[in-house]
Each structure stands twice: as structure tokens, then as C-alpha cells.
Amino acid sequence: MEASEYQTAEELRDGSTIVIRAIHPDDRERFTHAFQQFIKSPDSVRFRFHGFKRSLSESEAIHMTKLDFVDYVGLVATFGADREQPLIGVGRYIVCVRGAKHDRAEVAFAVIERPRLTLNELLKQARIE
């Protein structure tokens, strides 16, 4: 399977389904909306961006959703499989190139405050299995 086509769904204890899938360029608006929800928590913004950030520029939103899935990979989480569902979490890595070496990556995660408990539950389930 191509990394850009990755998708998996898991049923949570409450019966709801969470989908984790590759981020796509058509997620740009949902990504921008999720960022607006994310910044409602100043601590989340400070921990993720090491400072305060009020908005994403159009070019930042494009950069964060148009990935090559080789050196720049990103996944999003949604409730349900409908492609129009709002994003509730984002994870990504960017390979750090040092000369000819491609052996390190910078990793980042962001979770919208409201569903954080549900995503924590999913992560706990993944560790158990």
C-alpha cells in the first residue's frame, strides 16, 4: 500500500469509530478549521509551536496538507469514514537531511481539546494490543 493511501478504522469502547488516514491536499480547509479549534487552548499552542500562533497563512495550510509521503508524511484522525468529517488530530514527520544521511525525523502531533480523551483511549488500546 502506498503511504499516501493509508487508512485504518478502529471501533472505540463507546461504539464510535475513529479513522486515521493519510492527509491529502483537499484536507486544507478542514486543517485550517481544526487549527482554529486547536488555538482555543493556549497551552496546546505553546507546547506545539513553542510560542503563540493565532492563525495559519494560506501557504502554511497548503504546505501542511500537500505532502510527498517520502520525507514529509502526515496522518489525520476523524470520527467516522466520511471524508468531510472534521479533523480531530494530526500527526506528521519531516525527515531531517544531514548530508547524505536521512536517518532522523522531526515528529509533531496535535489533538483538538474536546476529543483528546477519546484519542488517549485509542492510544491506550493500541499499546495493549
N, C-alpha and C positions, 0 to 999 in steps of 0.2 A: 504494500500500500504506500502510495506517495504521502509524505508528511503533510502536504497541503490539503489532503483529503481526509485526514484523521478525524474520527468522530467516535465517541463512546457514550453510552447512556447507562445510568445506574438508578435503580429504584431506592429511595430512602425509606427509612422506617415508617415515616408518616404516609407512605404511598405515593408521594410526588416523585417525579423523575427529574434528574439533573443531567444535562448534556454537556459534555466537554468536547470541543471540536476546534479545528484549526481556524484561526482568524482569517477573514477574507476582506478584500478591498470594499465590498458592499456593506461591511460592518461599520464603516466610518461614522455614519450618523448615530448608530447605537453606541459606538465607542465614545463619541462626544457627549451623548446624553448620560452614559454611565459615569463619565468624568465629572459631570455636573452633580451627580448624586454623591460621588466619592469625596468631593471637596467640602461636603457638609460636615465632615469630620476633620477638623484642623490637625489632630494628631495623626490620622492616616496620611494626610498630605505631607506633613513634616517628616514622617518616617520614610515615606516612599520617595519624595523629591528632595529631602534634606533642606527644606525651606518651604516657603508659601508659594503656591501657584493658583491663580484664580481661574484660568481658562486655558484651553488648547487652541493654538492657531490652526488654520486650515492645513497648512503644510505639516504641522506636528501630527494632526489626526491622520493625514494621508501616510506619513512616514510610519506611524504605529499600526497601520492596517494593511499596508502593501509590503509584504514580506517575501524573501526569496526562499525560505524554508531550507536553507543550507547553513548560512551564517547568521540568519536572523529569523527566529522561529517564535510563533506566538499561538497561544490557545485561549479560548474564551469559554466561560461557563454560562449556561442559561437554564431556566426551568422549562422543561419540555423541548421537543424537537423542532417546533415551528421556527423557521429562520428569522421571523420577525420578533421573536421574544427578546425582551431587553437583556442586556448583558449584566451579569451579577458578579463576574470575576474575570480577571485577565492574568495570564502568566506568559512570560516571554524570556528568551535568552538571546544574547548577541555574542557571537564568537569574538574573542579578543585576539587579534592577529599580532604576533610578535615575530617579525622577520618571516621566516618560512614556517614557523610553528603556529598551529591553530589548536592549541591544547587547553585553552581556558575560555570560560564564557562568563559574562555578566548576566545574572538572573534577577528578575523582578516579578513580584506578584502584587496584585491589588484586588481587594474584595470590597464590594459595596457593603456598608454597615449592616443594613437590615437582614440580608441573608447570611451573614457571617456565621451564625450558629449552625445553620444547615450545612454550609461548606465545611466547617470544622467537623461535623458529624461524618460527612463523606470521607474526609481525610483520615479520621479515626478508623472507619470501616476499612479503608484501603490498607492501613497499617496492620490490621488484624488478619486480613486475608493474605 
